[in-house]
Amino acid sequence: MDSQSIIVLVLFAAAVGFMGWRLYKALSIEQGSGCGKGCGCSPQKGSIKKA
């Protein structure tokens, strides 16, 4: 295997790993998430004031 093939395989593996991580985060259910995207935009507990 030449060096170009190794570089391509490493980049491909990194891209697959990144996409898997994003898919895992998108599908994982977190309590209290605001918009469901897992971006952490949910309000902190106690920061919502009841009228």
PyMOL Python script that loads the backbone (N, CA, C, O; Angstrom):
from pymol import cmd

cmd.read_pdbstr("""\
ATOM      1  N   MET A   1       0.840  -1.178   0.000  1.00  0.00           N
ATOM      2  CA  MET A   1       0.000   0.000   0.000  1.00  0.00           C
ATOM      3  C   MET A   1       0.887   1.244   0.000  1.00  0.00           C
ATOM      4  O   MET A   1       1.824   1.358   0.789  1.00  0.00           O
ATOM      5  N   ASP A   2       0.577   2.143  -0.876  1.00  0.00           N
ATOM      6  CA  ASP A   2       1.373   3.369  -0.930  1.00  0.00           C
ATOM      7  C   ASP A   2       0.821   4.405   0.051  1.00  0.00           C
ATOM      8  O   ASP A   2      -0.250   4.221   0.628  1.00  0.00           O
ATOM      9  N   SER A   3       1.551   5.471   0.224  1.00  0.00           N
ATOM     10  CA  SER A   3       1.194   6.470   1.229  1.00  0.00           C
ATOM     11  C   SER A   3      -0.117   7.187   0.898  1.00  0.00           C
ATOM     12  O   SER A   3      -0.847   7.581   1.807  1.00  0.00           O
ATOM     13  N   GLN A   4      -0.423   7.359  -0.381  1.00  0.00           N
ATOM     14  CA  GLN A   4      -1.685   8.019  -0.748  1.00  0.00           C
ATOM     15  C   GLN A   4      -2.880   7.175  -0.321  1.00  0.00           C
ATOM     16  O   GLN A   4      -3.871   7.720   0.165  1.00  0.00           O
ATOM     17  N   SER A   5      -2.808   5.884  -0.488  1.00  0.00           N
ATOM     18  CA  SER A   5      -3.909   5.007  -0.089  1.00  0.00           C
ATOM     19  C   SER A   5      -4.098   5.030   1.418  1.00  0.00           C
ATOM     20  O   SER A   5      -5.230   5.014   1.903  1.00  0.00           O
ATOM     21  N   ILE A   6      -3.015   5.067   2.153  1.00  0.00           N
ATOM     22  CA  ILE A   6      -3.104   5.107   3.610  1.00  0.00           C
ATOM     23  C   ILE A   6      -3.753   6.413   4.060  1.00  0.00           C
ATOM     24  O   ILE A   6      -4.602   6.413   4.951  1.00  0.00           O
ATOM     25  N   ILE A   7      -3.355   7.523   3.446  1.00  0.00           N
ATOM     26  CA  ILE A   7      -3.944   8.825   3.789  1.00  0.00           C
ATOM     27  C   ILE A   7      -5.432   8.838   3.477  1.00  0.00           C
ATOM     28  O   ILE A   7      -6.227   9.335   4.276  1.00  0.00           O
ATOM     29  N   VAL A   8      -5.815   8.303   2.336  1.00  0.00           N
ATOM     30  CA  VAL A   8      -7.227   8.261   1.955  1.00  0.00           C
ATOM     31  C   VAL A   8      -8.016   7.400   2.933  1.00  0.00           C
ATOM     32  O   VAL A   8      -9.121   7.776   3.324  1.00  0.00           O
ATOM     33  N   LEU A   9      -7.477   6.258   3.334  1.00  0.00           N
ATOM     34  CA  LEU A   9      -8.171   5.387   4.282  1.00  0.00           C
ATOM     35  C   LEU A   9      -8.308   6.044   5.651  1.00  0.00           C
ATOM     36  O   LEU A   9      -9.344   5.898   6.299  1.00  0.00           O
ATOM     37  N   VAL A  10      -7.295   6.757   6.096  1.00  0.00           N
ATOM     38  CA  VAL A  10      -7.372   7.450   7.380  1.00  0.00           C
ATOM     39  C   VAL A  10      -8.421   8.557   7.326  1.00  0.00           C
ATOM     40  O   VAL A  10      -9.210   8.704   8.259  1.00  0.00           O
ATOM     41  N   LEU A  11      -8.437   9.329   6.253  1.00  0.00           N
ATOM     42  CA  LEU A  11      -9.441  10.389   6.113  1.00  0.00           C
ATOM     43  C   LEU A  11     -10.854   9.821   6.018  1.00  0.00           C
ATOM     44  O   LEU A  11     -11.789  10.381   6.590  1.00  0.00           O
ATOM     45  N   PHE A  12     -11.010   8.711   5.300  1.00  0.00           N
ATOM     46  CA  PHE A  12     -12.316   8.070   5.179  1.00  0.00           C
ATOM     47  C   PHE A  12     -12.782   7.549   6.530  1.00  0.00           C
ATOM     48  O   PHE A  12     -13.950   7.707   6.888  1.00  0.00           O
ATOM     49  N   ALA A  13     -11.879   6.930   7.282  1.00  0.00           N
ATOM     50  CA  ALA A  13     -12.235   6.416   8.608  1.00  0.00           C
ATOM     51  C   ALA A  13     -12.618   7.564   9.544  1.00  0.00           C
ATOM     52  O   ALA A  13     -13.549   7.432  10.338  1.00  0.00           O
ATOM     53  N   ALA A  14     -11.911   8.680   9.454  1.00  0.00           N
ATOM     54  CA  ALA A  14     -12.243   9.842  10.284  1.00  0.00           C
ATOM     55  C   ALA A  14     -13.617  10.393   9.910  1.00  0.00           C
ATOM     56  O   ALA A  14     -14.389  10.769  10.792  1.00  0.00           O
ATOM     57  N   ALA A  15     -13.928  10.445   8.629  1.00  0.00           N
ATOM     58  CA  ALA A  15     -15.231  10.950   8.188  1.00  0.00           C
ATOM     59  C   ALA A  15     -16.359  10.023   8.635  1.00  0.00           C
ATOM     60  O   ALA A  15     -17.410  10.494   9.068  1.00  0.00           O
ATOM     61  N   VAL A  16     -16.152   8.717   8.534  1.00  0.00           N
ATOM     62  CA  VAL A  16     -17.168   7.762   8.978  1.00  0.00           C
ATOM     63  C   VAL A  16     -17.358   7.861  10.490  1.00  0.00           C
ATOM     64  O   VAL A  16     -18.487   7.806  10.978  1.00  0.00           O
ATOM     65  N   GLY A  17     -16.271   8.005  11.226  1.00  0.00           N
ATOM     66  CA  GLY A  17     -16.368   8.160  12.666  1.00  0.00           C
ATOM     67  C   GLY A  17     -17.107   9.422  13.059  1.00  0.00           C
ATOM     68  O   GLY A  17     -17.920   9.405  13.983  1.00  0.00           O
ATOM     69  N   PHE A  18     -16.830  10.524  12.363  1.00  0.00           N
ATOM     70  CA  PHE A  18     -17.507  11.788  12.642  1.00  0.00           C
ATOM     71  C   PHE A  18     -18.999  11.678  12.361  1.00  0.00           C
ATOM     72  O   PHE A  18     -19.816  12.139  13.158  1.00  0.00           O
ATOM     73  N   MET A  19     -19.359  11.074  11.237  1.00  0.00           N
ATOM     74  CA  MET A  19     -20.774  10.926  10.896  1.00  0.00           C
ATOM     75  C   MET A  19     -21.479   9.997  11.884  1.00  0.00           C
ATOM     76  O   MET A  19     -22.637  10.231  12.230  1.00  0.00           O
ATOM     77  N   GLY A  20     -20.802   8.958  12.336  1.00  0.00           N
ATOM     78  CA  GLY A  20     -21.381   8.074  13.336  1.00  0.00           C
ATOM     79  C   GLY A  20     -21.618   8.783  14.648  1.00  0.00           C
ATOM     80  O   GLY A  20     -22.639   8.570  15.302  1.00  0.00           O
ATOM     81  N   TRP A  21     -20.661   9.641  15.042  1.00  0.00           N
ATOM     82  CA  TRP A  21     -20.801  10.411  16.277  1.00  0.00           C
ATOM     83  C   TRP A  21     -21.982  11.375  16.176  1.00  0.00           C
ATOM     84  O   TRP A  21     -22.764  11.507  17.118  1.00  0.00           O
ATOM     85  N   ARG A  22     -22.107  12.048  15.026  1.00  0.00           N
ATOM     86  CA  ARG A  22     -23.224  12.975  14.832  1.00  0.00           C
ATOM     87  C   ARG A  22     -24.566  12.235  14.840  1.00  0.00           C
ATOM     88  O   ARG A  22     -25.545  12.723  15.403  1.00  0.00           O
ATOM     89  N   LEU A  23     -24.605  11.060  14.213  1.00  0.00           N
ATOM     90  CA  LEU A  23     -25.830  10.269  14.197  1.00  0.00           C
ATOM     91  C   LEU A  23     -26.186   9.814  15.606  1.00  0.00           C
ATOM     92  O   LEU A  23     -27.353   9.844  15.995  1.00  0.00           O
ATOM     93  N   TYR A  24     -25.189   9.396  16.366  1.00  0.00           N
ATOM     94  CA  TYR A  24     -25.426   8.978  17.751  1.00  0.00           C
ATOM     95  C   TYR A  24     -25.991  10.131  18.575  1.00  0.00           C
ATOM     96  O   TYR A  24     -26.947   9.952  19.329  1.00  0.00           O
ATOM     97  N   LYS A  25     -25.397  11.313  18.429  1.00  0.00           N
ATOM     98  CA  LYS A  25     -25.875  12.470  19.175  1.00  0.00           C
ATOM     99  C   LYS A  25     -27.292  12.860  18.746  1.00  0.00           C
ATOM    100  O   LYS A  25     -28.099  13.274  19.579  1.00  0.00           O
ATOM    101  N   ALA A  26     -27.592  12.732  17.476  1.00  0.00           N
ATOM    102  CA  ALA A  26     -28.920  13.104  16.978  1.00  0.00           C
ATOM    103  C   ALA A  26     -29.982  12.121  17.464  1.00  0.00           C
ATOM    104  O   ALA A  26     -31.124  12.513  17.704  1.00  0.00           O
ATOM    105  N   LEU A  27     -29.619  10.864  17.608  1.00  0.00           N
ATOM    106  CA  LEU A  27     -30.597   9.852  17.988  1.00  0.00           C
ATOM    107  C   LEU A  27     -30.678   9.611  19.484  1.00  0.00           C
ATOM    108  O   LEU A  27     -31.649   9.025  19.962  1.00  0.00           O
ATOM    109  N   SER A  28     -29.689  10.048  20.220  1.00  0.00           N
ATOM    110  CA  SER A  28     -29.722   9.834  21.666  1.00  0.00           C
ATOM    111  C   SER A  28     -30.747  10.767  22.297  1.00  0.00           C
ATOM    112  O   SER A  28     -30.874  11.932  21.920  1.00  0.00           O
ATOM    113  N   ILE A  29     -31.458  10.232  23.247  1.00  0.00           N
ATOM    114  CA  ILE A  29     -32.516  10.998  23.905  1.00  0.00           C
ATOM    115  C   ILE A  29     -31.950  11.562  25.196  1.00  0.00           C
ATOM    116  O   ILE A  29     -31.518  10.823  26.081  1.00  0.00           O
ATOM    117  N   GLU A  30     -31.962  12.867  25.286  1.00  0.00           N
ATOM    118  CA  GLU A  30     -31.487  13.534  26.488  1.00  0.00           C
ATOM    119  C   GLU A  30     -32.662  14.210  27.159  1.00  0.00           C
ATOM    120  O   GLU A  30     -33.512  14.808  26.500  1.00  0.00           O
ATOM    121  N   GLN A  31     -32.701  14.109  28.473  1.00  0.00           N
ATOM    122  CA  GLN A  31     -33.769  14.750  29.219  1.00  0.00           C
ATOM    123  C   GLN A  31     -33.597  16.260  29.148  1.00  0.00           C
ATOM    124  O   GLN A  31     -32.500  16.775  29.368  1.00  0.00           O
ATOM    125  N   GLY A  32     -34.660  16.957  28.846  1.00  0.00           N
ATOM    126  CA  GLY A  32     -34.669  18.406  28.912  1.00  0.00           C
ATOM    127  C   GLY A  32     -34.032  19.102  27.718  1.00  0.00           C
ATOM    128  O   GLY A  32     -33.698  20.283  27.807  1.00  0.00           O
ATOM    129  N   SER A  33     -33.856  18.406  26.615  1.00  0.00           N
ATOM    130  CA  SER A  33     -33.283  19.103  25.467  1.00  0.00           C
ATOM    131  C   SER A  33     -34.319  20.058  24.897  1.00  0.00           C
ATOM    132  O   SER A  33     -35.505  19.731  24.841  1.00  0.00           O
ATOM    133  N   GLY A  34     -33.885  21.215  24.481  1.00  0.00           N
ATOM    134  CA  GLY A  34     -34.803  22.259  24.056  1.00  0.00           C
ATOM    135  C   GLY A  34     -35.405  22.012  22.692  1.00  0.00           C
ATOM    136  O   GLY A  34     -36.627  21.934  22.564  1.00  0.00           O
ATOM    137  N   CYS A  35     -34.587  21.889  21.678  1.00  0.00           N
ATOM    138  CA  CYS A  35     -35.108  21.792  20.326  1.00  0.00           C
ATOM    139  C   CYS A  35     -34.982  20.383  19.757  1.00  0.00           C
ATOM    140  O   CYS A  35     -35.427  20.149  18.633  1.00  0.00           O
ATOM    141  N   GLY A  36     -34.404  19.450  20.475  1.00  0.00           N
ATOM    142  CA  GLY A  36     -34.290  18.083  20.012  1.00  0.00           C
ATOM    143  C   GLY A  36     -33.088  17.812  19.143  1.00  0.00           C
ATOM    144  O   GLY A  36     -32.901  16.682  18.692  1.00  0.00           O
ATOM    145  N   LYS A  37     -32.271  18.808  18.896  1.00  0.00           N
ATOM    146  CA  LYS A  37     -31.090  18.599  18.062  1.00  0.00           C
ATOM    147  C   LYS A  37     -29.873  18.211  18.876  1.00  0.00           C
ATOM    148  O   LYS A  37     -28.850  17.825  18.311  1.00  0.00           O
ATOM    149  N   GLY A  38     -29.964  18.306  20.193  1.00  0.00           N
ATOM    150  CA  GLY A  38     -28.844  17.974  21.043  1.00  0.00           C
ATOM    151  C   GLY A  38     -27.763  19.033  21.063  1.00  0.00           C
ATOM    152  O   GLY A  38     -26.603  18.744  21.358  1.00  0.00           O
ATOM    153  N   CYS A  39     -28.145  20.265  20.746  1.00  0.00           N
ATOM    154  CA  CYS A  39     -27.163  21.339  20.677  1.00  0.00           C
ATOM    155  C   CYS A  39     -26.959  22.013  22.025  1.00  0.00           C
ATOM    156  O   CYS A  39     -26.069  22.852  22.172  1.00  0.00           O
ATOM    157  N   GLY A  40     -27.775  21.653  23.011  1.00  0.00           N
ATOM    158  CA  GLY A  40     -27.626  22.234  24.332  1.00  0.00           C
ATOM    159  C   GLY A  40     -28.318  23.563  24.498  1.00  0.00           C
ATOM    160  O   GLY A  40     -27.937  24.347  25.367  1.00  0.00           O
ATOM    161  N   CYS A  41     -29.325  23.842  23.689  1.00  0.00           N
ATOM    162  CA  CYS A  41     -30.005  25.130  23.769  1.00  0.00           C
ATOM    163  C   CYS A  41     -31.128  25.137  24.784  1.00  0.00           C
ATOM    164  O   CYS A  41     -31.848  26.128  24.900  1.00  0.00           O
ATOM    165  N   SER A  42     -31.291  24.047  25.522  1.00  0.00           N
ATOM    166  CA  SER A  42     -32.373  23.990  26.493  1.00  0.00           C
ATOM    167  C   SER A  42     -32.081  24.913  27.674  1.00  0.00           C
ATOM    168  O   SER A  42     -30.922  25.103  28.044  1.00  0.00           O
ATOM    169  N   PRO A  43     -33.101  25.470  28.247  1.00  0.00           N
ATOM    170  CA  PRO A  43     -32.897  26.335  29.408  1.00  0.00           C
ATOM    171  C   PRO A  43     -32.462  25.511  30.616  1.00  0.00           C
ATOM    172  O   PRO A  43     -32.834  24.345  30.752  1.00  0.00           O
ATOM    173  N   GLN A  44     -31.680  26.121  31.478  1.00  0.00           N
ATOM    174  CA  GLN A  44     -31.228  25.456  32.689  1.00  0.00           C
ATOM    175  C   GLN A  44     -32.404  25.329  33.655  1.00  0.00           C
ATOM    176  O   GLN A  44     -33.322  26.149  33.650  1.00  0.00           O
ATOM    177  N   LYS A  45     -32.357  24.296  34.473  1.00  0.00           N
ATOM    178  CA  LYS A  45     -33.403  24.133  35.476  1.00  0.00           C
ATOM    179  C   LYS A  45     -33.351  25.310  36.432  1.00  0.00           C
ATOM    180  O   LYS A  45     -32.275  25.721  36.867  1.00  0.00           O
ATOM    181  N   GLY A  46     -34.495  25.841  36.753  1.00  0.00           N
ATOM    182  CA  GLY A  46     -34.563  26.979  37.658  1.00  0.00           C
ATOM    183  C   GLY A  46     -34.500  28.323  36.953  1.00  0.00           C
ATOM    184  O   GLY A  46     -34.772  29.355  37.566  1.00  0.00           O
ATOM    185  N   SER A  47     -34.144  28.324  35.670  1.00  0.00           N
ATOM    186  CA  SER A  47     -34.072  29.597  34.963  1.00  0.00           C
ATOM    187  C   SER A  47     -35.422  30.014  34.386  1.00  0.00           C
ATOM    188  O   SER A  47     -35.605  31.163  33.985  1.00  0.00           O
ATOM    189  N   ILE A  48     -36.354  29.082  34.348  1.00  0.00           N
ATOM    190  CA  ILE A  48     -37.688  29.395  33.857  1.00  0.00           C
ATOM    191  C   ILE A  48     -38.534  29.864  35.043  1.00  0.00           C
ATOM    192  O   ILE A  48     -38.704  29.145  36.027  1.00  0.00           O
ATOM    193  N   LYS A  49     -39.056  31.075  34.927  1.00  0.00           N
ATOM    194  CA  LYS A  49     -39.858  31.621  36.005  1.00  0.00           C
ATOM    195  C   LYS A  49     -41.323  31.403  35.704  1.00  0.00           C
ATOM    196  O   LYS A  49     -41.816  31.735  34.626  1.00  0.00           O
ATOM    197  N   LYS A  50     -42.000  30.843  36.674  1.00  0.00           N
ATOM    198  CA  LYS A  50     -43.432  30.595  36.512  1.00  0.00           C
ATOM    199  C   LYS A  50     -44.199  31.851  36.854  1.00  0.00           C
ATOM    200  O   LYS A  50     -43.825  32.574  37.777  1.00  0.00           O
ATOM    201  N   ALA A  51     -45.269  32.124  36.122  1.00  0.00           N
ATOM    202  CA  ALA A  51     -46.078  33.317  36.347  1.00  0.00           C
ATOM    203  C   ALA A  51     -47.051  33.129  37.462  1.00  0.00           C
ATOM    204  O   ALA A  51     -47.810  34.045  37.780  1.00  0.00           O
TER     205      ALA A  51
END
""", "prot")
cmd.dss("prot")
cmd.show_as("cartoon", "prot")
cmd.util.cbc("prot")
cmd.orient("prot")
